[in-house]
């Protein structure tokens, strides 16, 4: 699931971006297509109590995604995708390591995640956005995005296993598909393109946070099938609602 669904989502969001614009495409990237399977595997391997703790940590782990978005937006003014990617990854990893040592209730983790996301969204909308240059694409663009996403999934999950289960929940929201989409956007459309993309992505992360929170809240109460089903339905509904609002 982690190897196949994430690359497919990146390809789908890329095609959607070419058809309907980067803001709508960004909404598709924030669905829990990577974190969801990771939490499900944790439940299958370690049980509902472990999965609930991991989902709570994943909810708090969305806070660094706000920093990821701001770093990409600000550094894209003067730097290329590689510098931005390395800087944002180091920031997210350091934050994940720190947050994995903090135990807060799921509701408090959700509140902190929402505050960070809405703060980042406010800062992104205050930034001036020039007109993006015409995007250039090649025949290998979509396959390269899919392969890069698959490689990042293997890398991140490998490190998560090496570091132990305590960090797995915090690393579950690591921006895998998001990194690929943002890096390609910077390379092809520059600061204006990635800013438009991130302005669509950050509001959609509210649904991502809601997914992790509902899994943490419900898995010990209603069972894994109902918890994952309700959480996924809530995340998809939120993404569709946001997409309709953006399209309107």
C-alpha positions as CSV (number, residue, x, y, z in Angstrom):
1,X,0.0,0.0,0.0
2,X,2.7,2.5,0.9
3,X,4.6,1.8,-2.3
4,X,1.7,1.9,-4.7
5,X,-0.9,4.3,-3.3
6,X,1.5,7.3,-2.6
7,X,3.0,7.3,-6.2
8,X,-0.5,7.0,-7.7
9,X,-1.7,9.9,-5.6
10,X,1.3,12.1,-6.7
11,X,0.6,11.3,-10.4
12,X,-3.2,12.0,-9.9
13,X,-2.5,15.3,-8.1
14,X,0.0,16.3,-10.8
15,X,-2.5,15.6,-13.6
16,X,-5.2,17.5,-11.6
17,X,-2.8,20.4,-11.2
18,X,-2.4,20.6,-15.0
19,X,-6.1,20.5,-15.5
20,X,-7.5,22.6,-12.7
21,X,-4.6,24.4,-11.2
22,X,-2.1,23.9,-8.4
23,X,-4.4,24.8,-5.5
24,X,-6.9,22.1,-6.2
25,X,-4.1,19.6,-6.9
26,X,-2.6,20.4,-3.5
27,X,-5.8,19.3,-1.7
28,X,-5.3,15.8,-3.1
29,X,-1.8,15.5,-1.7
30,X,-2.9,15.9,1.9
31,X,-5.1,12.9,2.0
32,X,-3.7,10.2,4.5
33,X,-2.5,8.0,1.7
34,X,0.8,7.3,3.5
35,X,0.1,7.9,7.1
36,X,-3.1,5.8,6.9
37,X,-1.4,2.6,5.8
38,X,1.4,3.2,8.3
39,X,-1.0,3.4,11.2
40,X,-2.9,0.4,10.0
41,X,0.3,-1.7,9.8
42,X,1.1,-0.5,13.4
43,X,-2.3,-1.8,14.5
44,X,-1.8,-5.1,12.8
45,X,1.7,-5.6,14.3
46,X,1.2,-4.1,17.8
47,X,-2.5,-3.8,18.6
48,X,-4.9,-1.0,19.1
49,X,-3.3,0.6,22.2
50,X,0.0,1.0,20.3
51,X,-1.8,2.3,17.2
52,X,-3.8,4.8,19.3
53,X,-0.6,6.2,20.8
54,X,1.0,6.4,17.3
55,X,-2.0,8.2,15.9
56,X,-1.9,10.7,18.7
57,X,1.8,11.3,18.0
58,X,1.0,11.6,14.3
59,X,-1.6,14.2,15.1
60,X,1.0,16.3,16.9
61,X,3.5,15.4,14.1
62,X,1.4,17.5,11.7
63,X,2.7,20.7,13.5
64,X,6.1,20.4,11.6
65,X,4.2,20.3,8.3
66,X,3.3,23.9,8.9
67,X,7.0,24.7,9.2
68,X,7.6,22.6,6.1
69,X,5.2,24.7,4.1
70,X,6.6,28.0,5.3
71,X,10.2,27.0,4.6
72,X,9.3,25.9,1.1
73,X,7.5,29.1,0.4
74,X,10.1,31.5,1.7
75,X,13.2,29.8,0.4
76,X,11.7,29.3,-3.0
77,X,12.2,33.0,-3.6
78,X,16.0,32.6,-3.9
79,X,17.0,28.9,-3.7
80,X,16.5,25.8,-5.8
81,X,14.6,22.8,-4.9
82,X,17.5,20.8,-3.5
83,X,18.5,23.4,-0.9
84,X,14.8,23.9,0.1
85,X,14.2,20.2,0.3
86,X,17.2,19.4,2.5
87,X,16.4,22.4,4.8
88,X,12.8,21.5,5.2
89,X,13.5,17.8,5.8
90,X,16.1,18.6,8.6
91,X,13.6,20.9,10.2
92,X,10.8,18.4,10.1
93,X,13.0,15.5,11.4
94,X,14.3,17.6,14.3
95,X,10.8,18.7,15.2
96,X,9.5,15.1,15.0
97,X,12.3,13.9,17.2
98,X,11.4,16.6,19.8
99,X,7.7,16.1,19.6
100,X,8.0,12.3,19.9
101,X,9.2,12.9,23.5
102,X,6.1,15.0,24.3
103,X,3.0,13.1,25.5
104,X,-0.2,15.2,25.2
105,X,-3.8,14.1,24.9
106,X,-5.2,13.6,21.4
107,X,-7.5,16.6,21.7
108,X,-4.6,18.9,22.7
109,X,-2.5,17.5,19.8
110,X,-5.3,18.3,17.4
111,X,-5.6,21.8,18.8
112,X,-1.9,22.5,18.4
113,X,-1.9,21.1,14.9
114,X,-4.8,23.3,13.8
115,X,-3.2,26.4,15.4
116,X,0.0,25.7,13.5
117,X,-1.7,25.1,10.2
118,X,-3.9,28.2,10.4
119,X,-1.0,30.3,11.4
120,X,1.0,29.1,8.5
121,X,-2.0,29.6,6.2
122,X,-2.2,33.2,7.4
123,X,1.5,33.9,6.7
124,X,1.3,32.3,3.3
125,X,-1.6,34.5,2.2
126,X,0.3,37.6,3.3
127,X,3.1,36.8,0.9
128,X,3.0,38.6,-2.5
129,X,2.5,36.2,-5.3
130,X,3.9,37.1,-8.8
131,X,2.4,35.5,-11.9
132,X,3.9,32.0,-12.3
133,X,5.8,31.3,-15.5
134,X,4.4,28.7,-17.9
135,X,5.2,25.2,-16.6
136,X,7.3,23.0,-18.8
137,X,6.9,19.3,-18.7
138,X,8.6,16.3,-20.3
139,X,7.6,12.7,-21.0
140,X,9.5,11.5,-18.0
141,X,8.0,14.0,-15.6
142,X,5.2,11.8,-14.2
143,X,7.2,8.5,-14.0
144,X,10.0,10.5,-12.2
145,X,7.5,11.8,-9.6
146,X,6.1,8.3,-9.0
147,X,9.6,6.8,-8.6
148,X,10.8,9.6,-6.3
149,X,7.8,9.1,-4.1
150,X,8.2,5.4,-3.9
151,X,11.9,5.8,-3.0
152,X,11.1,8.3,-0.3
153,X,8.5,6.0,1.2
154,X,11.1,3.2,1.5
155,X,13.6,5.6,3.0
156,X,11.3,7.1,5.6
157,X,9.8,3.8,6.7
158,X,13.2,2.3,6.9
159,X,14.5,5.0,9.2
160,X,11.3,4.8,11.3
161,X,11.8,1.1,11.9
162,X,15.5,1.7,12.7
163,X,14.6,4.4,15.3
164,X,12.0,2.2,16.9
165,X,8.2,2.4,17.5
166,X,8.3,5.5,19.7
167,X,9.1,7.7,16.6
168,X,6.9,5.8,14.1
169,X,3.8,7.8,14.9
170,X,5.6,11.2,14.8
171,X,7.2,10.2,11.4
172,X,3.9,8.9,9.9
173,X,2.9,12.4,8.6
174,X,6.4,13.0,7.2
175,X,5.8,15.0,3.9
176,X,6.7,12.3,1.4
177,X,4.3,12.9,-1.5
178,X,4.2,16.6,-0.6
179,X,8.0,16.8,-0.9
180,X,7.9,15.4,-4.4
181,X,5.1,17.6,-5.6
182,X,6.6,20.8,-4.1
183,X,10.1,20.1,-5.4
184,X,8.9,19.5,-9.0
185,X,6.7,22.7,-8.7
186,X,9.7,24.8,-7.6
187,X,11.8,23.4,-10.5
188,X,9.1,24.0,-13.1
189,X,7.1,27.0,-11.9
190,X,9.4,28.7,-9.3
191,X,8.2,30.7,-6.2
192,X,4.9,31.7,-7.7
193,X,3.9,28.2,-8.5
194,X,4.8,26.6,-5.2
195,X,3.2,29.4,-3.3
196,X,-0.1,28.8,-5.1
197,X,0.3,25.1,-4.4
198,X,1.0,25.5,-0.7
199,X,-2.0,27.9,-0.3
200,X,-4.1,25.0,-1.5
201,X,-2.3,22.4,0.6
202,X,-2.2,23.9,4.0
203,X,-6.0,24.3,4.5
204,X,-6.4,20.7,3.5
205,X,-4.1,19.5,6.2
206,X,-6.9,20.2,8.7
207,X,-8.5,17.0,7.3
208,X,-5.3,15.1,7.7
209,X,-5.1,16.2,11.3
210,X,-8.7,15.1,11.8
211,X,-8.0,11.7,10.4
212,X,-5.1,11.0,12.9
213,X,-7.2,12.4,15.8
214,X,-10.2,10.2,15.0
215,X,-8.0,7.1,14.8
216,X,-6.4,7.9,18.1
217,X,-9.8,8.6,19.7
218,X,-11.9,5.8,18.3
219,X,-9.7,2.7,17.7
220,X,-9.9,1.5,21.3
221,X,-13.6,2.3,21.5
222,X,-15.2,1.1,18.3
223,X,-12.5,-1.2,16.8
224,X,-10.0,-0.7,14.0
225,X,-12.3,-1.2,11.1
226,X,-14.8,1.4,12.3
227,X,-12.1,3.8,13.4
228,X,-10.2,3.8,10.2
229,X,-13.4,3.8,8.1
230,X,-14.8,6.9,10.0
231,X,-11.5,8.7,10.0
232,X,-11.0,8.1,6.2
233,X,-14.5,9.2,5.4
234,X,-14.0,12.4,7.5
235,X,-10.7,13.2,5.7
236,X,-12.2,12.6,2.3
237,X,-15.3,14.6,3.0
238,X,-13.2,17.5,4.3
239,X,-11.0,17.3,1.1
240,X,-14.0,17.2,-1.2
241,X,-15.7,20.1,0.7
242,X,-12.5,22.2,0.4
243,X,-12.1,21.3,-3.3
244,X,-15.7,22.4,-4.0
245,X,-15.1,25.7,-2.2
246,X,-11.9,26.3,-4.1
247,X,-13.5,25.4,-7.4
248,X,-16.4,27.8,-6.6
